């Protein structure tokens, strides 16, 4: 199995595990009376399943994003780094000639 796919599967499993812990804590601490709602409903297991899956998708995406951003690229660390200072050329503004009598002025500039 390629390393990237293995890394993806591992991070998705970690994300869904974290989501299970999160949903368990939501139920344990009875946030928004969630434990009562789930335990006294015949479809409470479906609500817990949907809560776990939706949080699992979010947590897995964040976990994989963190893992990808932490990957090290060995090609970037070869040189001393810092780059060279390059001078930025500033544009010279050219004057635009305007004739004095161009007809009537606009209504907002009348004196």
Kinemage of the C-alpha trace (Angstrom):
@kinemage 1
@onewidth
@group {chain A} dominant
@subgroup {mainchain}
@vectorlist {calphas} color= white
{ca unk a 1} P 0.000 0.000 0.000
{ca unk a 2} L 1.407 3.445 -0.858
{ca unk a 3} L 2.542 5.610 2.031
{ca unk a 4} L 0.076 8.401 1.277
{ca unk a 5} L -2.952 6.084 1.324
{ca unk a 6} L -1.741 4.455 4.540
{ca unk a 7} L -1.271 7.893 6.093
{ca unk a 8} L -4.775 8.895 4.992
{ca unk a 9} L -6.380 5.778 6.485
{ca unk a 10} L -4.502 6.176 9.770
{ca unk a 11} L -5.454 9.848 10.091
{ca unk a 12} L -9.099 9.168 9.235
{ca unk a 13} L -9.161 6.478 11.932
{ca unk a 14} L -7.640 8.941 14.412
{ca unk a 15} L -10.212 11.566 13.410
{ca unk a 16} L -13.148 9.208 13.874
{ca unk a 17} L -11.690 8.071 17.200
{ca unk a 18} L -11.482 11.682 18.356
{ca unk a 19} L -15.053 12.203 17.171
{ca unk a 20} L -16.180 9.200 19.231
{ca unk a 21} L -14.494 10.682 22.301
{ca unk a 22} L -16.099 14.055 21.563
{ca unk a 23} L -19.599 12.605 21.171
{ca unk a 24} L -19.072 10.490 24.294
{ca unk a 25} L -18.130 13.610 26.247
{ca unk a 26} L -21.190 15.424 24.881
{ca unk a 27} L -23.379 12.620 26.170
{ca unk a 28} L -21.499 12.137 29.456
{ca unk a 29} L -21.645 15.814 30.429
{ca unk a 30} L -25.239 16.019 29.157
{ca unk a 31} L -24.599 19.103 27.026
{ca unk a 32} L -27.926 20.676 25.970
{ca unk a 33} L -29.715 17.783 27.719
{ca unk a 34} L -28.487 15.518 24.932
{ca unk a 35} L -28.282 12.332 27.023
{ca unk a 36} L -31.910 12.649 28.061
{ca unk a 37} L -33.029 13.271 24.483
{ca unk a 38} L -31.079 10.285 23.151
{ca unk a 39} L -31.959 7.844 25.924
{ca unk a 40} L -35.693 8.606 25.946
{ca unk a 41} L -36.243 8.379 22.204
{ca unk a 42} L -36.668 5.285 20.087
{ca unk a 43} L -34.455 6.855 17.363
{ca unk a 44} L -31.774 8.069 19.769
{ca unk a 45} L -29.184 5.638 18.390
{ca unk a 46} L -29.663 7.183 14.942
{ca unk a 47} L -29.049 10.670 16.331
{ca unk a 48} L -25.844 9.497 18.026
{ca unk a 49} L -24.726 7.747 14.845
{ca unk a 50} L -25.327 10.858 12.726
{ca unk a 51} L -23.585 13.053 15.285
{ca unk a 52} L -20.574 10.714 15.342
{ca unk a 53} L -20.346 10.399 11.539
{ca unk a 54} L -20.668 14.116 10.870
{ca unk a 55} L -18.126 15.014 13.554
{ca unk a 56} L -15.920 12.170 12.329
{ca unk a 57} L -15.814 13.628 8.826
{ca unk a 58} L -14.811 17.036 10.186
{ca unk a 59} L -12.245 15.682 12.653
{ca unk a 60} L -10.742 13.335 10.051
{ca unk a 61} L -10.372 16.168 7.558
{ca unk a 62} L -8.678 18.378 10.116
{ca unk a 63} L -6.426 15.536 11.272
{ca unk a 64} L -5.348 14.719 7.724
{ca unk a 65} L -4.802 18.402 6.941
{ca unk a 66} L -2.540 18.751 9.964
{ca unk a 67} L -0.622 15.623 8.958
{ca unk a 68} L -0.100 16.877 5.407
{ca unk a 69} L 1.047 20.296 6.580
{ca unk a 70} L 3.536 18.688 8.964
{ca unk a 71} L 5.138 16.671 6.185
{ca unk a 72} L 8.697 17.750 5.613
{ca unk a 73} L 10.059 18.366 2.158
{ca unk a 74} L 13.809 17.626 2.137
{ca unk a 75} L 14.460 19.595 -1.059
{ca unk a 76} L 13.780 22.964 0.567
{ca unk a 77} L 16.499 22.708 3.219
{ca unk a 78} L 19.542 22.329 0.961
{ca unk a 79} L 20.709 25.946 0.814
{ca unk a 80} L 21.362 28.553 3.454
{ca unk a 81} L 17.908 30.035 2.940
{ca unk a 82} L 16.769 33.598 3.226
{ca unk a 83} L 16.981 34.394 -0.478
{ca unk a 84} L 18.625 37.347 -2.148
{ca unk a 85} L 17.491 40.908 -1.829
{ca unk a 86} L 16.199 42.101 -5.129
{ca unk a 87} L 15.536 45.728 -5.866
{ca unk a 88} L 11.983 46.559 -6.748
{ca unk a 89} L 11.666 48.931 -9.665
{ca unk a 90} L 9.348 51.794 -8.867
{ca unk a 91} L 7.369 53.100 -11.800
{ca unk a 92} L 7.916 56.681 -12.914
{ca unk a 93} L 4.570 58.311 -13.370
{ca unk a 94} L 4.149 60.131 -16.662
{ca unk a 95} L 2.206 63.395 -16.686
{ca unk a 96} L -0.954 63.337 -18.760
{ca unk a 97} L -1.624 66.597 -20.607
{ca unk a 98} L -5.125 67.980 -20.226
{ca unk a 99} L -6.453 70.923 -22.211
{ca unk a 100} L -7.868 73.784 -20.192
{ca unk a 101} L -11.060 74.280 -22.200
{ca unk a 102} L -12.674 70.888 -22.524
{ca unk a 103} L -16.199 72.148 -22.520
{ca unk a 104} L -18.584 72.277 -19.615
{ca unk a 105} L -17.554 71.002 -16.197
{ca unk a 106} L -19.473 68.230 -14.477
{ca unk a 107} L -22.270 69.292 -12.130
{ca unk a 108} L -20.362 68.324 -8.960
{ca unk a 109} L -17.387 70.561 -9.717
{ca unk a 110} L -19.230 73.805 -10.532
{ca unk a 111} L -18.243 76.698 -8.322
